[in-house]
Amino acid sequence: MAKNKKKLAVLDNNDDDRTITRKKVEALNKGRWNVVQEMLQEVQANSIVEGKENVPLTQEIEIMKQAIKDEYKDEPETLKLLEDYMPGYTGIKYWLTLDGWDSAVMEKVRGSFKFSKTRRAKVMDYLFEKAGKGDTKAMELFLKISGDLESGKENKRNKEMDDYHKFNEILHRRKK
């Protein structure tokens, strides 16, 4: 994760220690999510990419804490600030319910090239080879995915294939 440029936190003389810590962490934010939240999202995305989707939250929190220590080991003030800011289990569990959390995690998965053009091409090559050996299911799937085969009900749209094509379009759309 790239280190954030430091912004100045606007502090009020009436702020308590927790509020001061929160404002300083918010000053490190690049976008909607704070640094600690982004670290947890990266941990969750890495778990998904590695095929470990049911990692306990307590284990993810420990991985996140270690990642923060590794990332900010050369910046002791920032490290201390982030450690002080770290909420408890309940607070972190609340983050998982925030609107847009799952989308942010999936965006990080997408950024890890889990769904790359190369991997999709490998799957298509595999299906083509199996189809060439007489596997009719592989042949049908290959032709459907490539768009060369419409199901027997030509006038009816296949919702699953439409969703698949929309998903691929979103994944590989060029950023402006």
C-alpha positions as CSV (number, residue, x, y, z in Angstrom):
1,M,0.0,0.0,0.0
2,A,1.4,3.4,-0.9
3,K,2.1,5.7,2.0
4,N,-0.2,8.7,2.3
5,K,0.9,12.3,2.0
6,K,0.5,13.9,5.4
7,K,-2.2,16.6,5.8
8,L,-2.5,18.7,8.8
9,A,-5.2,17.7,11.3
10,V,-7.5,20.5,12.4
11,L,-7.6,20.2,16.2
12,D,-9.9,21.9,18.7
13,N,-8.7,22.7,22.2
14,N,-11.8,21.0,23.6
15,D,-11.0,17.6,21.8
16,D,-10.3,14.6,24.0
17,D,-7.4,12.2,23.3
18,R,-9.5,9.8,21.2
19,T,-10.9,12.6,19.1
20,I,-7.4,14.0,18.5
21,T,-6.2,10.6,17.4
22,R,-9.2,10.1,15.1
23,K,-8.7,13.5,13.5
24,K,-5.0,12.8,12.9
25,V,-5.8,9.5,11.3
26,E,-8.4,11.1,9.1
27,A,-5.7,13.6,8.0
28,L,-3.9,10.5,6.5
29,N,-7.0,9.5,4.4
30,K,-6.8,9.4,0.7
31,G,-10.5,8.8,0.0
32,R,-13.5,7.5,1.8
33,W,-11.7,4.9,3.9
34,N,-9.1,5.6,6.5
35,V,-5.6,4.0,6.5
36,V,-6.6,1.2,9.0
37,Q,-9.8,0.4,7.1
38,E,-7.8,0.2,3.8
39,M,-5.3,-2.2,5.4
40,L,-8.2,-4.5,6.6
41,Q,-9.7,-4.4,3.1
42,E,-6.4,-5.4,1.6
43,V,-6.1,-8.3,4.1
44,Q,-9.6,-9.5,3.1
45,A,-8.8,-9.1,-0.6
46,N,-5.6,-11.1,-0.2
47,S,-7.6,-13.9,1.6
48,I,-10.0,-14.0,-1.3
49,V,-7.3,-14.1,-3.9
50,E,-5.5,-16.9,-2.1
51,G,-8.8,-18.9,-1.9
52,K,-9.2,-18.5,1.9
53,E,-12.6,-16.8,2.0
54,N,-13.6,-18.0,5.5
55,V,-10.7,-16.5,7.5
56,P,-11.9,-15.6,11.0
57,L,-12.1,-11.8,11.6
58,T,-9.8,-12.2,14.7
59,Q,-7.1,-13.6,12.4
60,E,-7.6,-10.9,9.8
61,I,-7.2,-8.3,12.5
62,E,-3.9,-9.8,13.6
63,I,-2.7,-9.9,10.0
64,M,-3.8,-6.2,9.6
65,K,-2.0,-5.2,12.8
66,Q,1.2,-6.9,11.6
67,A,0.9,-5.2,8.2
68,I,0.5,-1.8,9.8
69,K,3.7,-2.5,11.9
70,D,5.6,-3.5,8.8
71,E,4.3,-0.6,6.7
72,Y,5.1,2.1,9.3
73,K,8.1,0.7,11.0
74,D,10.2,3.6,9.8
75,E,7.6,6.2,11.0
76,P,7.2,5.6,14.8
77,E,4.8,8.5,15.3
78,T,2.4,7.4,12.6
79,L,2.7,3.8,13.8
80,K,1.8,4.8,17.4
81,L,-1.1,7.0,16.1
82,L,-2.5,4.1,14.1
83,E,-2.1,1.6,17.0
84,D,-3.9,4.1,19.3
85,Y,-6.7,4.6,16.7
86,M,-7.3,0.8,16.2
87,P,-10.8,0.0,17.4
88,G,-11.8,-3.2,19.2
89,Y,-13.3,-6.2,17.6
90,T,-16.9,-4.8,17.7
91,G,-15.8,-1.6,16.0
92,I,-14.0,-3.5,13.3
93,K,-17.0,-5.8,12.8
94,Y,-19.1,-2.6,12.4
95,W,-16.9,-1.6,9.5
96,L,-17.8,-4.7,7.6
97,T,-21.5,-3.5,7.6
98,L,-20.7,-0.1,6.2
99,D,-22.2,0.7,2.8
100,G,-19.6,0.1,0.1
101,W,-17.3,-2.1,2.2
102,D,-17.7,-5.2,0.1
103,S,-17.3,-3.2,-3.1
104,A,-14.1,-1.7,-1.8
105,V,-12.7,-5.2,-1.0
106,M,-13.7,-6.5,-4.4
107,E,-12.1,-3.5,-6.1
108,K,-8.8,-4.6,-4.3
109,V,-9.4,-8.2,-5.5
110,R,-9.8,-6.9,-9.0
111,G,-6.6,-4.8,-8.7
112,S,-4.7,-8.0,-7.7
113,F,-5.4,-9.4,-11.2
114,K,-7.5,-12.3,-10.0
115,F,-9.8,-11.6,-12.9
116,S,-7.2,-10.8,-15.6
117,K,-7.5,-11.1,-19.3
118,T,-4.7,-13.7,-19.2
119,R,-6.4,-15.9,-16.8
120,R,-9.7,-15.7,-18.7
121,A,-7.8,-16.7,-21.9
122,K,-6.3,-19.7,-20.1
123,V,-9.7,-20.9,-19.2
124,M,-10.9,-20.4,-22.7
125,D,-7.9,-22.4,-24.1
126,Y,-8.6,-25.2,-21.6
127,L,-12.3,-25.3,-22.7
128,F,-11.2,-25.3,-26.4
129,E,-8.8,-28.2,-25.8
130,K,-11.5,-30.3,-23.9
131,A,-14.0,-29.5,-26.6
132,G,-11.5,-30.7,-29.3
133,K,-11.3,-34.0,-27.4
134,G,-15.0,-34.5,-27.7
135,D,-16.3,-33.0,-24.4
136,T,-19.7,-31.6,-25.5
137,K,-20.2,-29.7,-22.3
138,A,-16.9,-27.9,-22.7
139,M,-17.8,-27.2,-26.4
140,E,-21.1,-25.7,-25.4
141,L,-19.7,-23.6,-22.7
142,F,-16.8,-22.4,-24.9
143,L,-19.3,-21.4,-27.7
144,K,-21.7,-19.7,-25.2
145,I,-18.9,-17.7,-23.6
146,S,-17.4,-16.7,-26.9
147,G,-20.9,-15.6,-28.1
148,D,-21.0,-18.0,-31.0
149,L,-23.9,-20.1,-29.6
150,E,-27.3,-18.9,-28.6
151,S,-29.4,-21.3,-26.6
152,G,-32.5,-22.9,-28.3
153,K,-34.6,-20.1,-27.0
154,E,-33.2,-17.3,-29.2
155,N,-35.7,-14.7,-28.3
156,K,-35.2,-15.1,-24.6
157,R,-32.2,-13.6,-22.9
158,N,-30.1,-15.8,-20.7
159,K,-29.8,-13.7,-17.5
160,E,-26.7,-15.6,-16.3
161,M,-24.8,-14.9,-19.5
162,D,-25.9,-11.3,-19.5
163,D,-24.6,-10.9,-16.0
164,Y,-21.4,-12.7,-17.0
165,H,-20.9,-10.3,-19.9
166,K,-21.7,-7.2,-17.8
167,F,-19.3,-8.4,-15.1
168,N,-16.5,-8.8,-17.7
169,E,-17.3,-5.5,-19.2
170,I,-17.0,-3.8,-15.8
171,L,-13.8,-5.6,-15.0
172,H,-12.0,-4.7,-18.2
173,R,-13.4,-1.2,-18.8
174,R,-10.7,1.3,-19.4
175,K,-10.3,4.0,-16.8
176,K,-10.5,7.6,-18.1
